[in-house]
Amino acid sequence: MTLGRRKRLLCGGALPRLWAGSRPAWASAGGGGTVVAIETDFAGVARRALGRCPGDVVGVLQGIQAECGYLPGPALAEVAAQTGRSLAQLYGVISFYATFSLEKRGRVVIRVCQGTACHVRGAQRVTEALTQHLHIDPGQTTEDYEFTLETVACLGCCSLAPVLTVAGHTHGRSDGPRAVASLVQQHDHEEESW
């Protein structure tokens, strides 16, 4: 496959398909699950991020994701145009770092460690308990965009195995029911801070 063909496939095919399936920064309204679109100026988001971190592509992407909750296609197109980088180069950075997402994630991201120590000490039970509680599989987000459940290779807290993070807060020595209790407790705390 030639480089030109690979670029066309990546920039003209795969990325727009990923973005087309992504939902914009929407807010769910009450009333029977209706969804109300909030106009979001993704190019404006990109320009603000570029103003804060000129020349720092990772910082710009972090700024966009912090504001939008994910990296929307129109914002990435603006970053590419403003920095002179191709969408393929930006996608290379995005796919390298696990913290970046091209799809909208839940307000609370839950990561369950699947490393060796966690695996031996019951990470699968933790994942199953969370899957049953949230009614989603790893890699999915609840319909209300409240929770995203992810599995990761290692969180670096092997002495606390099995480990999970809930909205960035680490919870160690979690068995299945304790993991769900951590989730509920953390979610209640997050609700109070809103």
C-alpha positions as a Python dict, from the first residue, in 0.01 Angstrom:
ca = {
    (1, 'M'): (0, 0, 0),
    (2, 'T'): (146, 338, -96),
    (3, 'L'): (190, 617, 156),
    (4, 'G'): (-58, 832, -36),
    (5, 'R'): (-322, 556, -28),
    (6, 'R'): (-259, 497, 344),
    (7, 'K'): (-301, 870, 412),
    (8, 'R'): (-624, 883, 211),
    (9, 'L'): (-761, 582, 398),
    (10, 'L'): (-669, 727, 734),
    (11, 'C'): (-764, 1089, 673),
    (12, 'G'): (-1045, 1036, 425),
    (13, 'G'): (-1193, 720, 565),
    (14, 'A'): (-1123, 596, 916),
    (15, 'L'): (-1117, 922, 1105),
    (16, 'P'): (-1441, 1070, 969),
    (17, 'R'): (-1617, 738, 1037),
    (18, 'L'): (-1500, 754, 1398),
    (19, 'W'): (-1621, 1111, 1428),
    (20, 'A'): (-1950, 1049, 1254),
    (21, 'G'): (-2044, 799, 1525),
    (22, 'S'): (-1943, 1034, 1805),
    (23, 'R'): (-2205, 1243, 1967),
    (24, 'P'): (-2144, 1615, 2002),
    (25, 'A'): (-2129, 1785, 2341),
    (26, 'W'): (-2497, 1726, 2417),
    (27, 'A'): (-2688, 1752, 2738),
    (28, 'S'): (-2967, 1509, 2810),
    (29, 'A'): (-3283, 1677, 2922),
    (30, 'G'): (-3544, 1515, 3145),
    (31, 'G'): (-3873, 1455, 2966),
    (32, 'G'): (-3870, 1101, 2837),
    (33, 'G'): (-3512, 1079, 2724),
    (34, 'T'): (-3525, 1362, 2473),
    (35, 'V'): (-3187, 1501, 2387),
    (36, 'V'): (-3133, 1872, 2347),
    (37, 'A'): (-2836, 1979, 2136),
    (38, 'I'): (-2624, 2260, 2274),
    (39, 'E'): (-2449, 2452, 2000),
    (40, 'T'): (-2078, 2399, 2048),
    (41, 'D'): (-1822, 2597, 1852),
    (42, 'F'): (-1558, 2323, 1825),
    (43, 'A'): (-1330, 2550, 1620),
    (44, 'G'): (-1354, 2807, 1900),
    (45, 'V'): (-1264, 2541, 2155),
    (46, 'A'): (-959, 2453, 1945),
    (47, 'R'): (-854, 2817, 1909),
    (48, 'R'): (-878, 2870, 2287),
    (49, 'A'): (-667, 2560, 2350),
    (50, 'L'): (-413, 2674, 2090),
    (51, 'G'): (-395, 3013, 2260),
    (52, 'R'): (-314, 2852, 2595),
    (53, 'C'): (-57, 2603, 2460),
    (54, 'P'): (87, 2731, 2132),
    (55, 'G'): (313, 2471, 1975),
    (56, 'D'): (228, 2203, 2234),
    (57, 'V'): (5, 1959, 2048),
    (58, 'V'): (-48, 1732, 2351),
    (59, 'G'): (-141, 2033, 2566),
    (60, 'V'): (-381, 2156, 2299),
    (61, 'L'): (-547, 1815, 2275),
    (62, 'Q'): (-572, 1796, 2655),
    (63, 'G'): (-737, 2139, 2659),
    (64, 'I'): (-993, 2038, 2398),
    (65, 'Q'): (-1070, 1712, 2576),
    (66, 'A'): (-1102, 1892, 2911),
    (67, 'E'): (-1358, 2127, 2762),
    (68, 'C'): (-1552, 1883, 2542),
    (69, 'G'): (-1499, 1551, 2720),
    (70, 'Y'): (-1355, 1401, 2400),
    (71, 'L'): (-1178, 1513, 2082),
    (72, 'P'): (-1442, 1611, 1824),
    (73, 'G'): (-1351, 1603, 1455),
    (74, 'P'): (-1415, 1972, 1381),
    (75, 'A'): (-1184, 2076, 1666),
    (76, 'L'): (-911, 1845, 1537),
    (77, 'A'): (-953, 1985, 1185),
    (78, 'E'): (-901, 2335, 1328),
    (79, 'V'): (-589, 2223, 1518),
    (80, 'A'): (-453, 2065, 1200),
    (81, 'A'): (-521, 2384, 1002),
    (82, 'Q'): (-370, 2613, 1266),
    (83, 'T'): (-58, 2406, 1337),
    (84, 'G'): (15, 2282, 986),
    (85, 'R'): (2, 1922, 1104),
    (86, 'S'): (-200, 1661, 919),
    (87, 'L'): (-494, 1480, 1071),
    (88, 'A'): (-288, 1161, 1042),
    (89, 'Q'): (-16, 1317, 1262),
    (90, 'L'): (-274, 1425, 1518),
    (91, 'Y'): (-432, 1079, 1512),
    (92, 'G'): (-86, 930, 1576),
    (93, 'V'): (-59, 1137, 1895),
    (94, 'I'): (-418, 1062, 1999),
    (95, 'S'): (-383, 687, 1950),
    (96, 'F'): (-53, 678, 2141),
    (97, 'Y'): (-197, 819, 2465),
    (98, 'A'): (-475, 618, 2629),
    (99, 'T'): (-621, 927, 2796),
    (100, 'F'): (-741, 1071, 2464),
    (101, 'S'): (-1076, 967, 2323),
    (102, 'L'): (-1244, 1030, 1988),
    (103, 'E'): (-1577, 928, 2139),
    (104, 'K'): (-1767, 1105, 2413),
    (105, 'R'): (-1702, 944, 2751),
    (106, 'G'): (-1910, 944, 3063),
    (107, 'R'): (-1877, 1213, 3328),
    (108, 'V'): (-1724, 949, 3559),
    (109, 'V'): (-1460, 724, 3400),
    (110, 'I'): (-1394, 396, 3583),
    (111, 'R'): (-1074, 209, 3503),
    (112, 'V'): (-1018, -146, 3630),
    (113, 'C'): (-659, -271, 3634),
    (114, 'Q'): (-603, -603, 3458),
    (115, 'G'): (-231, -635, 3537),
    (116, 'T'): (-86, -960, 3671),
    (117, 'A'): (-123, -879, 4043),
    (118, 'C'): (-478, -750, 3995),
    (119, 'H'): (-569, -1044, 3771),
    (120, 'V'): (-449, -1295, 4031),
    (121, 'R'): (-634, -1114, 4310),
    (122, 'G'): (-971, -1091, 4136),
    (123, 'A'): (-982, -810, 3879),
    (124, 'Q'): (-1228, -1018, 3676),
    (125, 'R'): (-1476, -1024, 3968),
    (126, 'V'): (-1442, -645, 4002),
    (127, 'T'): (-1508, -598, 3630),
    (128, 'E'): (-1807, -835, 3639),
    (129, 'A'): (-1959, -657, 3942),
    (130, 'L'): (-1926, -318, 3772),
    (131, 'T'): (-2061, -458, 3444),
    (132, 'Q'): (-2369, -590, 3624),
    (133, 'H'): (-2418, -269, 3825),
    (134, 'L'): (-2378, -32, 3529),
    (135, 'H'): (-2534, -258, 3261),
    (136, 'I'): (-2245, -192, 3022),
    (137, 'D'): (-1939, -386, 2911),
    (138, 'P'): (-1582, -258, 2936),
    (139, 'G'): (-1518, 2, 2668),
    (140, 'Q'): (-1877, 127, 2677),
    (141, 'T'): (-2051, 433, 2818),
    (142, 'T'): (-2394, 445, 2980),
    (143, 'E'): (-2669, 598, 2767),
    (144, 'D'): (-2692, 901, 2996),
    (145, 'Y'): (-2315, 964, 2960),
    (146, 'E'): (-2275, 930, 3335),
    (147, 'F'): (-2024, 639, 3341),
    (148, 'T'): (-1760, 490, 3114),
    (149, 'L'): (-1609, 153, 3211),
    (150, 'E'): (-1258, 74, 3089),
    (151, 'T'): (-1004, -196, 3155),
    (152, 'V'): (-635, -100, 3155),
    (153, 'A'): (-313, -300, 3144),
    (154, 'C'): (-174, -157, 3469),
    (155, 'L'): (-243, 131, 3707),
    (156, 'G'): (92, 94, 3885),
    (157, 'C'): (-52, 16, 4228),
    (158, 'C'): (26, -356, 4241),
    (159, 'S'): (50, -369, 4621),
    (160, 'L'): (-317, -258, 4637),
    (161, 'A'): (-445, -524, 4395),
    (162, 'P'): (-709, -544, 4270),
    (163, 'V'): (-721, -173, 4191),
    (164, 'L'): (-964, 56, 4012),
    (165, 'T'): (-992, 429, 3964),
    (166, 'V'): (-1321, 615, 3979),
    (167, 'A'): (-1304, 967, 3837),
    (168, 'G'): (-928, 962, 3890),
    (169, 'H'): (-944, 847, 4254),
    (170, 'T'): (-771, 517, 4329),
    (171, 'H'): (-949, 242, 4521),
    (172, 'G'): (-738, -56, 4623),
    (173, 'R'): (-806, -404, 4756),
    (174, 'S'): (-1147, -396, 4591),
    (175, 'D'): (-1346, -712, 4557),
    (176, 'G'): (-1663, -713, 4346),
    (177, 'P'): (-1911, -569, 4600),
    (178, 'R'): (-1652, -330, 4742),
    (179, 'A'): (-1583, -198, 4391),
    (180, 'V'): (-1951, -119, 4341),
    (181, 'A'): (-1961, 46, 4686),
    (182, 'S'): (-1658, 259, 4587),
    (183, 'L'): (-1834, 357, 4268),
    (184, 'V'): (-2154, 458, 4445),
    (185, 'Q'): (-1966, 647, 4718),
    (186, 'Q'): (-1748, 832, 4464),
    (187, 'H'): (-2049, 912, 4244),
    (188, 'D'): (-2241, 1051, 4542),
    (189, 'H'): (-1940, 1267, 4630),
    (190, 'E'): (-1918, 1390, 4269),
    (191, 'E'): (-2289, 1477, 4271),
    (192, 'E'): (-2243, 1688, 4586),
    (193, 'S'): (-1962, 1886, 4421),
    (194, 'W'): (-2177, 1977, 4119),
}
